[in-house]
Amino acid sequence: MGPSAWRRRAAVIVASLPFLGCTLVGGPLRAGELAAAYLPYGSVADNPRPVAAAHQGGLFRVSHDGRVAYLFGTVHVGTRGFYPLPPEVERALGGANRIVVELDTRANGDYLRALALHGRYAPGDDIRKHLPPATVRALTAVLHAQGISMASMAAYKPWLLANLLLSMELERKGYRRSEGVEQTLLAQARRHGLKVAQLESAEYQLALYDTMGEAEAARYLQEVLDGLDDGRALRTAQAVIEAWASGDARALDVVLQESTAGPGVVAEFTRRVLLGRRNPDMANRIEHLMREDSVTFVGVGLLHLFGANGLPQLLAQRGYLVERVY
């Protein structure tokens, strides 16, 4: 795979991997509809009814002053078996004025410009000048195993190559970006003429990765290489995908804990930057979008919805009524 092909791949994958058409059912949601199914966030039903159908991810209803937003936890890669989405999600989509995703990947040009600014070294520089010899050897071996020369990748930064290598491993296991939930949401918006907005920009996302210092970026890459070698990286990514597919609350909590716990660079960067820094900014953006439309549907990466710093908690702290649909 040549440099141009890697740039195209990076334009749609790298920010989706921090370690990562449906027919509408029913009509618009009206005030009070399905009210019995909503629980204030953090509460437990006294006698909950069993769930008969799959409930992927998590779905939250956020309301304030007559405005409503649905927060749906997504994964950025998937399979055809993920669809159709749960009926609660389809009904929420059917009543939405706007669909919001983390990043509208159809704007490929913006991403390529951000990639050139943040994901590549200056002309004449080389990743091998910024890595310990052992990491260079391990990276070279992994690239060669994929039929890729080290020289063709030398201009790219360590965190970019780490995320791309993990994405390739997921693709090898049958997970496709084209089957990710965001792609389905964008297709829904196109079919039904809905407005689309994004929570972040390509510049913002890649600039966050580019805050890594040289030593931190080298350790980030080495951790991913080690994880690919012993299978831990793939198991972690698959655990997130499987937790999303099951919708099991306990499994989701375990995945969040395992993805952010420990002293490793990947876990610390996920905890401090990918969640800790982005979540408050996302909450600000959701507040802004809610003021513009009566019903907003937000598809956001699964891990952003859980924990004390998750979006539902942050919005509840700001005075919004946050209810968990499932």
N, C-alpha and C positions, 0 to 999 in steps of 0.2 A: 504494500500500500504506500503510495507516494505522499509527499507533504500536502498537496492540495486535497487529497482524499481525507487525510487526517484533519485538515481544517474544516472540511464539511462535516465530518463526524463530530468534531468538537463543538461546532456551532449549535448542535441540538442535544448534546449529552452532558458535557462536563459539569455544569452547575446543577444537574439533576442528581448527581451521585456524590453525596457527602461522604460516603464510606466505600446516592443513586440519581360502528354506527348503531346507536340504540333508538328504538321507537319509544316516544313518550307515552306514558301510561297515565290516564286520568287527566283531569283538567286543573286549572289554577287552584291553589290553596286559598281558602277563604278564612276570614277571622274565626277562630275557634275550632276549625276543622282539625281533626286528629289531636285535639287538646289533651285527651286522656293519655296519649302516647308520649307527651313531652314531660320530662322531669327536670326541675331546676338542677343546674350543673352541680354534681357532687352528691346529689341526694339518691336514695335508694327506694324503689317502690316497695310498699308493704307486702304486696302479693303479686309480683310481676307475672305476666302471662308468658308462656314459652314462645320463643321465636321459631316460627315454622320455616322461614326461608333464610337464605344466606344474606348476611348484612355486612358487606365489605366495608372496611375502613371504619369511620365514625361520622355521624351526621349531627350537627348542632344547629339550633335555631336561635338567632340573636335578634332582639327587637328593642326598639326605643322610639317613642313619639310617632307611632304608626308606621315606622320603617322596619323592614325585616331583611336579614341576611342569613343565608344558610351556609355553614362551613362544612365542607365535605373533605375528609382525608383521602389523599390520592397516593398512588405510586407512579413513578415516572417510566416504568417499563411494565410489560404485561404479556398476556397471551389471550387468544380468542376466548378461552374458557372463562375469562373474567366477566363476560357480558351475557345477558343484559345486566345493567346495574339494578340495585334493589328498587322496589316500587316507590318507597319513600323518597328516594333520590330523584326518580323520574318525575314524580308529582311536583317536587320542589323545582326542578328544572322547567316543568311546564308552566309554572306561575312566575318565572323570573323575567325581569326586564333586561337583565344584563348578566353575562357569564364572565367571571374573573378567574384568571389563572396566574400562577406565579410569574411566568414569562411567556409571552406570545411568541412561540418559536417560529411562526411564519415570517417574522421580521428577521430574516437570515442575515441581511446586510448589516444591521446594527450589531448582531452578535459577532460577525466576522471582524468588524472594526474594533470591538472591545477585545476580542481575542488577540488581534495584532498588537494592541496597546498593552495588555496585561499578561498574555499567555506566552509571548515570545521574547527571547533575548534581543538585545540590540544587534544590528548587523555586525558580523565578525565575532560575536560571542558564542559560547558553546556550553551546553549543559555539563559536559565532562569537566569543565573548569570549576564547577560549583558543587560537585559531589565527591564523597570519599571514594577511593579506588575500589573498595569492595562493592559499593552501590553501583558504580559504573559497570563492573563485571556482571553483577546480577541483572541489571537492566539490559545490558547487551545480550545476555543469554535469553531473557524472556522475549525481547524483540526478535532475535534471530529465530526463535522457535515459532514465531508468527510469520516468518518470512519477511521481516522488516529490518532494514539496515539501521544501525545506530547513527550513521552519518545523516540519514534522511530525517531523523528526529532530533538532531542535536540542537536545533534552535528553540525547542519548546521547554517550558519550565517544568520542574519536577512534579508539582501538584497536578498539572494538566496531564502529564503522561500517566501518573498514578490513576487518575479517574478514568482515563481512556482505556487503560489496560483492564481495569475492573469491569468497565462496560462491555468490553470484548468478551470477557469470561462469562458474563451474564447472557450475552447474545449466543454464545456457544451452548449454553444450557437451555436455549429456546425462548428467552425473554426478549421482547422487541420493544424499542421505543415507539414504533408505529402503533403498538397495542397498549401503550400507556394511557392512563385515564385522561390526562390533559388533551391528548389527541382526540379522544372521543368527545370531550366537552367542546372542543373547538369545532368539530364536525357538526355537533348539535347546533351550535350558534350559527354556523354557515347555512345549514338546512332551514332553520326557522327564522333567519334574518335578525338574530339577536345581536345587540352590541357586545363587544368584547373589550375588556380592560385587563391590565396586568398589574400585579402587586409590586413588581420590581422591574428594573431595566437590566439589560445585558451588562452595561457598564457597571452598575452597582454590584451585580453578582460576582463578576470576575475580579473586580477591584477588591472584594473581600478576600478572595483566595490570594491575591497579590500582596496582601498585607503580611504574609508569611515572610520572615527573614530567611536568609540563605540556609542557616543551620536547621531551622524548623522545617523548611520545605524539603530538605534532603532527608530528614528523619521521617517526614510524612510519606515520601516515596518509598523509603526502605521498609516502613511498616506495611505498606500495601504489598510490596514485593514479597515480604515474609509471609503475609497473609494469603497471597495467591499460591505460594509454594506449599504451605501446610493446609490450605483449604479453609482457614478461618475467615478470610475476607468474603469468600463466596457464601459460607454458611451464615455470616452476619447479614449480608444483603438478602439472601433467601428468607431468613427469619423475618425481616421486615415485610417482604412480599407475602409470606404465608400468614403473618399476623393480620395484614390488610385483608387478605382473602377470607379469613375466618371471622373477622370482626370481634374476636374474643377479647374482652376488656382486660383480662389478666395477662394474656399474651402481649397485648399492646403495651401495657405497663412494663413488662419484662424487656421487651425490645427497646423501649426508650431508655431503661436503666442500663442495659448492656451496650447500647450505642454511645452512651455519654459517660459511663463510669470508667475509672482507671486512670493511670498516669500517662497513657500513650498520647502521642501527638494527634492522631486522628480523632480519638474520643474527646480530647481537650479542645480541639478546634471545633468539633461539632457542638460541644456544650457551650463554649464561650462565644463563638462567632456565628456558626450556621443556625443556631437556635437562640442563644442569649442576646445577640445583637440584632438579628433579623426579626425576631418575633415582635418586639415593640414597634419597629418600623412598619411591619405588616399590619399591626393593629391600628396604627395611625392611618394607613392607607384605606383600610376597611371602613373606618369611621368616615373618612372623606367620601368614599363611594356610596355609603349608605345615605348620605345627605342628598345625593343626586338622583337616586332611584327608589321606588317604593319596595321592590323586591330584588335582591341581589343574590346570585348564587356564586359562591367562592370555592373553587377547587384548589386545595393547598396541600403540600406534602404532609403525609400522615403524622410524622413526628412533631410537626408544629402545633398539633392539637392537644397534646397531652403534657402532663407535668405542671408544676407550680408556675412555670413561665410560658405555658401554652396559650394560644390565642383565646380560647374560651375563658380562661382565668383572667387574662389581662383585660378583656372586654368587660367581664363581670365586675372587676375592680373599678372600672371607669363608669359604672352605673347602668350598664346594659343588662337587660334580662336575658340570660343565657340558659337555654334548655337543651338537654340531650335527647334527640329523637331516638337514637339507638347507639 
